[in-house]
Amino acid sequence: MKIVLEHVTKRYPNRNRKIKTEVIAASDLNFEIPDGQLIGLLGPSGCGKSTTLNLISGLEPPTEGRIYFGETDVTDLPPEKRGVGLVFQNYALYPHLTALQNIMFPLQNLKGENRPSKQQMEERAVETAKLVQIDQLLERRPKEMSGGQQQRVAIARALVKRPGVLLLDEPLSNLDARLRLQTREEIRRIQRETGITTVFVTHDQEEAMSISDSIVVMKDGAVHQIGKPQNVYDDPVNLFVAKFLGTPPINVFTGEVKNGSLSIGEEAVLRVPGAPDGEVSVGIRPEGFVPDENGAFGCGLDRVEIMGRDTSVVFTHPLMENEQGRAVISAELAAGLSGDKVRFSLKPNKTHLFGPDGERIRFDI
């Protein structure tokens, strides 16, 4: 099921009655989610991710704009008529019902000719439980299951109606690190097996990048960039997107471009042909540093952290946004680092320039 948002805006009255301006939770959302893909809505808390999900589900009506499922305008349809499955952060399972009864519950609420027989309900619930690999737990109640098992029950309950769209609102935030990894892999497997169009809301960029076909990066109710995760990481449109994506985060310095040369402080660190002269913010990904005795860029060496296959070099620089930065290099290259100074060569494709407004400044590589 393709989902299309056409200039969708959601405004709320200000809680402070003395302030007449409205709060904009979603601003002119205008994008398409292709049929059968898993899309990650990604951004910091309060950016409008959950509001967007609620607009798609029908839990919230838009103030302006239209929403389409395929060629059908669903803007004015209630949630129960949109054919969506919802999975919430807190699972929302009924504690007095077994897993089987929780999964069957949406089917029991169907009316008329759409309501299957009791046997059909049980068969469909068991079939869905097998899909999420909890068919051995169907007689247990929620308190008798782990967090990951409860989450699978919630996903099965959303899928049992065979919806055209599956909506997941931060479904992994209550799980520990190992369960988060395991469950997100399961969500991706289930999505691929069912082919259902899925929207996954999270503030965790690693989660979104690892399982999504495409990501939608949001801030302050607006979409900043849409694309395949690796493409957005490698080619951010502005400083916000560059800083939001990446672990460790991008290192940001104050620099200046003059005559096609980028300088940070007194050092000319990189040729940037095609970039206009002026002050810039310089974003360098951790993997964009190459230790080089004759490198153009010098930093203070704080420490070297061994992480197995790779090594993290923690450095300082007076023109850096944060107190410390990180370069991720191979263990072989780190072997010769010592003292209190380190010099780097910079990879042009991992170095990004941004203007005073935060927008990307491109140069020839």
N, C-alpha and C positions, 0 to 999 in steps of 0.2 A: 504494500500500500504506500504510494507516494504521498508525502505530506508537503503542502505548500503554504507558507505564510506570506501574505501580501500586505505590506505596510501596516503591520499589527502594532498597536500601541495600547498600553494599559496604564491608566492614571488612577490614583486614589486621592481622596480628600486629605488634606494635611491634618494630623491629629491635634496640632495646635490651632484652635479655632481662630486665633488672632492672625494667623498667617493664611492668606487667601490662596496662595499658590499651591497647586496640586503636586503630589509626589509622583514622579514618573518611574514606574517599576520596569516597564519595557518600552523601548523607544524605536518606532519605525522598523520593526523586525521584517526583513524581506529576504527570505531564503527558501531553498527547496531541499527536502530530505528524500533521496532516491529510494525507490522501492527495494526492500530486502536488505538495506544497509543498517549497520549499527553506528549511530552518531553520538558523539560525546558532547554534551553542553558543559563547558568548562569555564571557570572563573572564580574570583574570590567571593567570600560570603557577602551577600547583599547585591550581587551583580545582576540579578534577574533570572537566574537559571530555573529556579523552582517556579517562578511566575510564568515563565515561558512554557514549562511542562504543564502547569495548570491550565493555561490557555489552550494548549493542544488537546488536553483531556476533556475540556469543557467544564472543569471545576470553577473556572473564572471566565467571564465574558470579556472580550476585548472592548476597549473604549473606541477604538478605530481599527479599520482593516478587516480582512477576510482570511479565513482558514479553510483549506481544501484537503480532503482525503481523496486522492486520485482526482477525478473530475467533479466530485461532489462537494458542494459548499456545506460545511458542517458548522459554520460560525454560530448558528442559532440552535443547533441540536444539543440536547442535554447529554451528559456523560454516558448514560446507559444506552443511548442510541448511536454512539459513535464507534462502537466495536473496539474499545481500547481495554488493555489490561494494565493495571496499576500496581506497582510494588513500592511501598514506602520505606523510609529509613527505619521505622520502629516495628516493621513486619505486620503489626495490627492483626495478629492471630487471636482467635477466640480461645481463651485458656481452658474452658470447660469442654471443648470439642477435641476429638482425636485429629490426627493429621489428615486422615481420610475425610472426616466430616468437614474440616476446614477447607479442603480442596473442593469438595462437592458443593459447598455453600452457594457459590455464584450460580450454579446450575439449578439449585432448588428455588432460587428467586425468579427464574424465568417463568413466563406466563404464556398461556395459549398454546399454539401449535409448536412454538419454539422450545417448550419444556420437554426434555427427554423423560423416559420412564426411569424408575428408580434403578433398575438393572443397567440401563444405558448410562446413568449418572455414575454408578460405581465403576463400570468398565472404563469410561472415559477418565475418571479420577485415577484409577490404577495405571492406565496407559500413560497419563501425564506424570505420575509419580515415578514411573520407570524412566521417563525422559530425564528427570532431574536426579535420578539415582537415590530415591528415598522410599522405594517400594517395600523395603523391609521394616519401615518405621511407621506404617500407616495406623497402627493401633495405639501409638504413643500420643500423649498430650504435650503441648508446647513446653511445659516445665520439665519434661523428661527428655528433652532434646537439647543439643548444643546450639549455639548461636548460628553456626553455619547450616545446621539441619533445619532450624526454624526459617532461615532465609530461603532455603530451597522449597519449603512448604509454601511460603508466600509467593514465590515465582510460579510454582505449580498451580496455585489458586488463580493467579492472573492468566495463565496459559490455558486452563481447562475450558474456558469459553471459546477458545480458538479465535482470539481477537486478530484484527488486521494490524494493530499497532500495540507494541509493548513499551510502557513508560516506567523507567526506574529512577526513583528520586533518592540519590545518595544511598543505595542499598547496602553498601559495605562498611559504612562509617562506624557501626557498632561492633565490628569484628576485630579480633587481634590480627597482627601483621601476617601470620602464616595463613589464617583462614581467609583474609582479604585476598591474598594471592591465589589461593585455591579456588575461591568462589568466583573471582573475576574470570578465571580460566573456564569455569563451568558455565558462566553466563555467555561467554563467547562461543563455547561449544553448542549450547542450546540454541543460540541465535542462528548459528550456521546450519544446524540440523533442521530447524523449523523454517528458516528463510523469512522470519517475521521482521518487519521494519521496527527497529528498536531505538529509543532515545534514552540515553544514560546520563543522568545529571551527577556531577561530582566537582569538588574543588581540588581534588588530587590529580595533578597533571600527569603523574606517572600512570595512574589507573586509566585515565582517558586515552593516553597515547598508546598504551599497551594493547587495548582491545578494540579501539574504534577504527572504522573505515575512514571516517573524517571527524574532525573536531570543529566546534563552533566556540571561539574564544570571546567571552563577554566581559564587559565592565560597565557599571553604572547604567544597566538596562539596555545597553547598545552592543551590537555585534561588532567586534574589531577585526576579526579574521576568520575565514572558513577555509579548510583544506585538509589534505591528508596530513596526519600527525608529523611525519618526518619533514614534509615540505614546509609546514608552518614553523617547525623548529629551525630549519636551515635558512628560511627566508621570511623572517618576521616583518610585518608592515610597519611596526612602530616599537618604541622602547618598552611600552607596557607589555606587549606580547613577548618580546625578547626576554624580559625579566621574569615573566610569569612562567615560562616554559624552561625546563632544564634543571637537572640535579647532578652535581652542584649547579647553582645559578650562574648566569652570565656575569662576567666581571666588567664593571662600568667605570670608565675613566673620563676625565675632562681633557679634551684635545683640541687641536687646531689644524685646519687644512690650509695650505698655502702652496700655490703653483703645483698642484697635484701630489703634494707630499703631506703625509699625516705626521704631526708631531705631538708627543705627550711630554709636556715640560720642555726641556732643552733637547730632547732626543727625537730625531726623525726616524720613526719606527717602521713606516710602510709607505710604498708608492700607492696612491689612490687616484689614478687618472680618471678624469671626468667629474670628480667631485668639486663643487664650488668652494671657493675660499670662505673661511669663517670658522667660528668656534663650533665645536661638535661634542656630542657625547659619544664615546667609543665603547662599544660592547664587544668583548672578546670571550668566546665560549671557552670553557676549561680545556677542551681538547685542541684549542687553537694556538697553544704555546708549544714551542719546540726548544728545549734547552740547547744553547749554542754559545760557546765561549766568545765568539765574535758577533753574537746577536746584537741587534740595534736597540733592544729594549731591556733596561736594567731595573731590577726590583730588589728589595730586601728579602733575604731568605729567612723565614721564621722556623719552619720545620718540614720534614719529609715524612709522610704517613704511608706505610706499606699496606696495600689493600689486596695482596695476592697478585693477580694478573697485572693490575695497574697500580700506579703510585700517585698519590695526591701531594703536590708541592704547594705548601701554604706560604704565601708571600705578602709583602706590604708595598705600598707606593703612596706618596703624599697626594697624588691627584686621583686616587681611587675613591669611589663613592662609599664603599664600606671600609672598615678598618683592615680587613684581610681579604685576600683573594685566593683562588685555587686554580691550579693547573693540573690536569689529569694527563699523565704521560706513562709510557711503558716502564716496567721495572728496570729494563736494561739501560734506558736513558737516565734514570734516576741514580744509577750506581755512582756516578762521578760527582754528584752534587755535595758540596760542603761549604763551610764558612758562613758568612752573613750576607753574601750577595749572590745573585743568580742573574744570568742574562738569557734572553729568549729571542728567537726569531718568531715572527707571527705568520700564521696561515691566512692569506687574504680571504678565503671563502668562509672562514670562521670569525672574521672581523667585520663588524657592522657599524655604520655611522648613522647618527640621528641628529636632527636639527634641534633648535631651541623649543620647538613645538612638540618634540618627541617623534616626529614622523621620520621615516627611513630616508637616508640620503644614499643613493646608489653610486657605485663607481665601477670602472672596468676592471675585470680580473684577468 
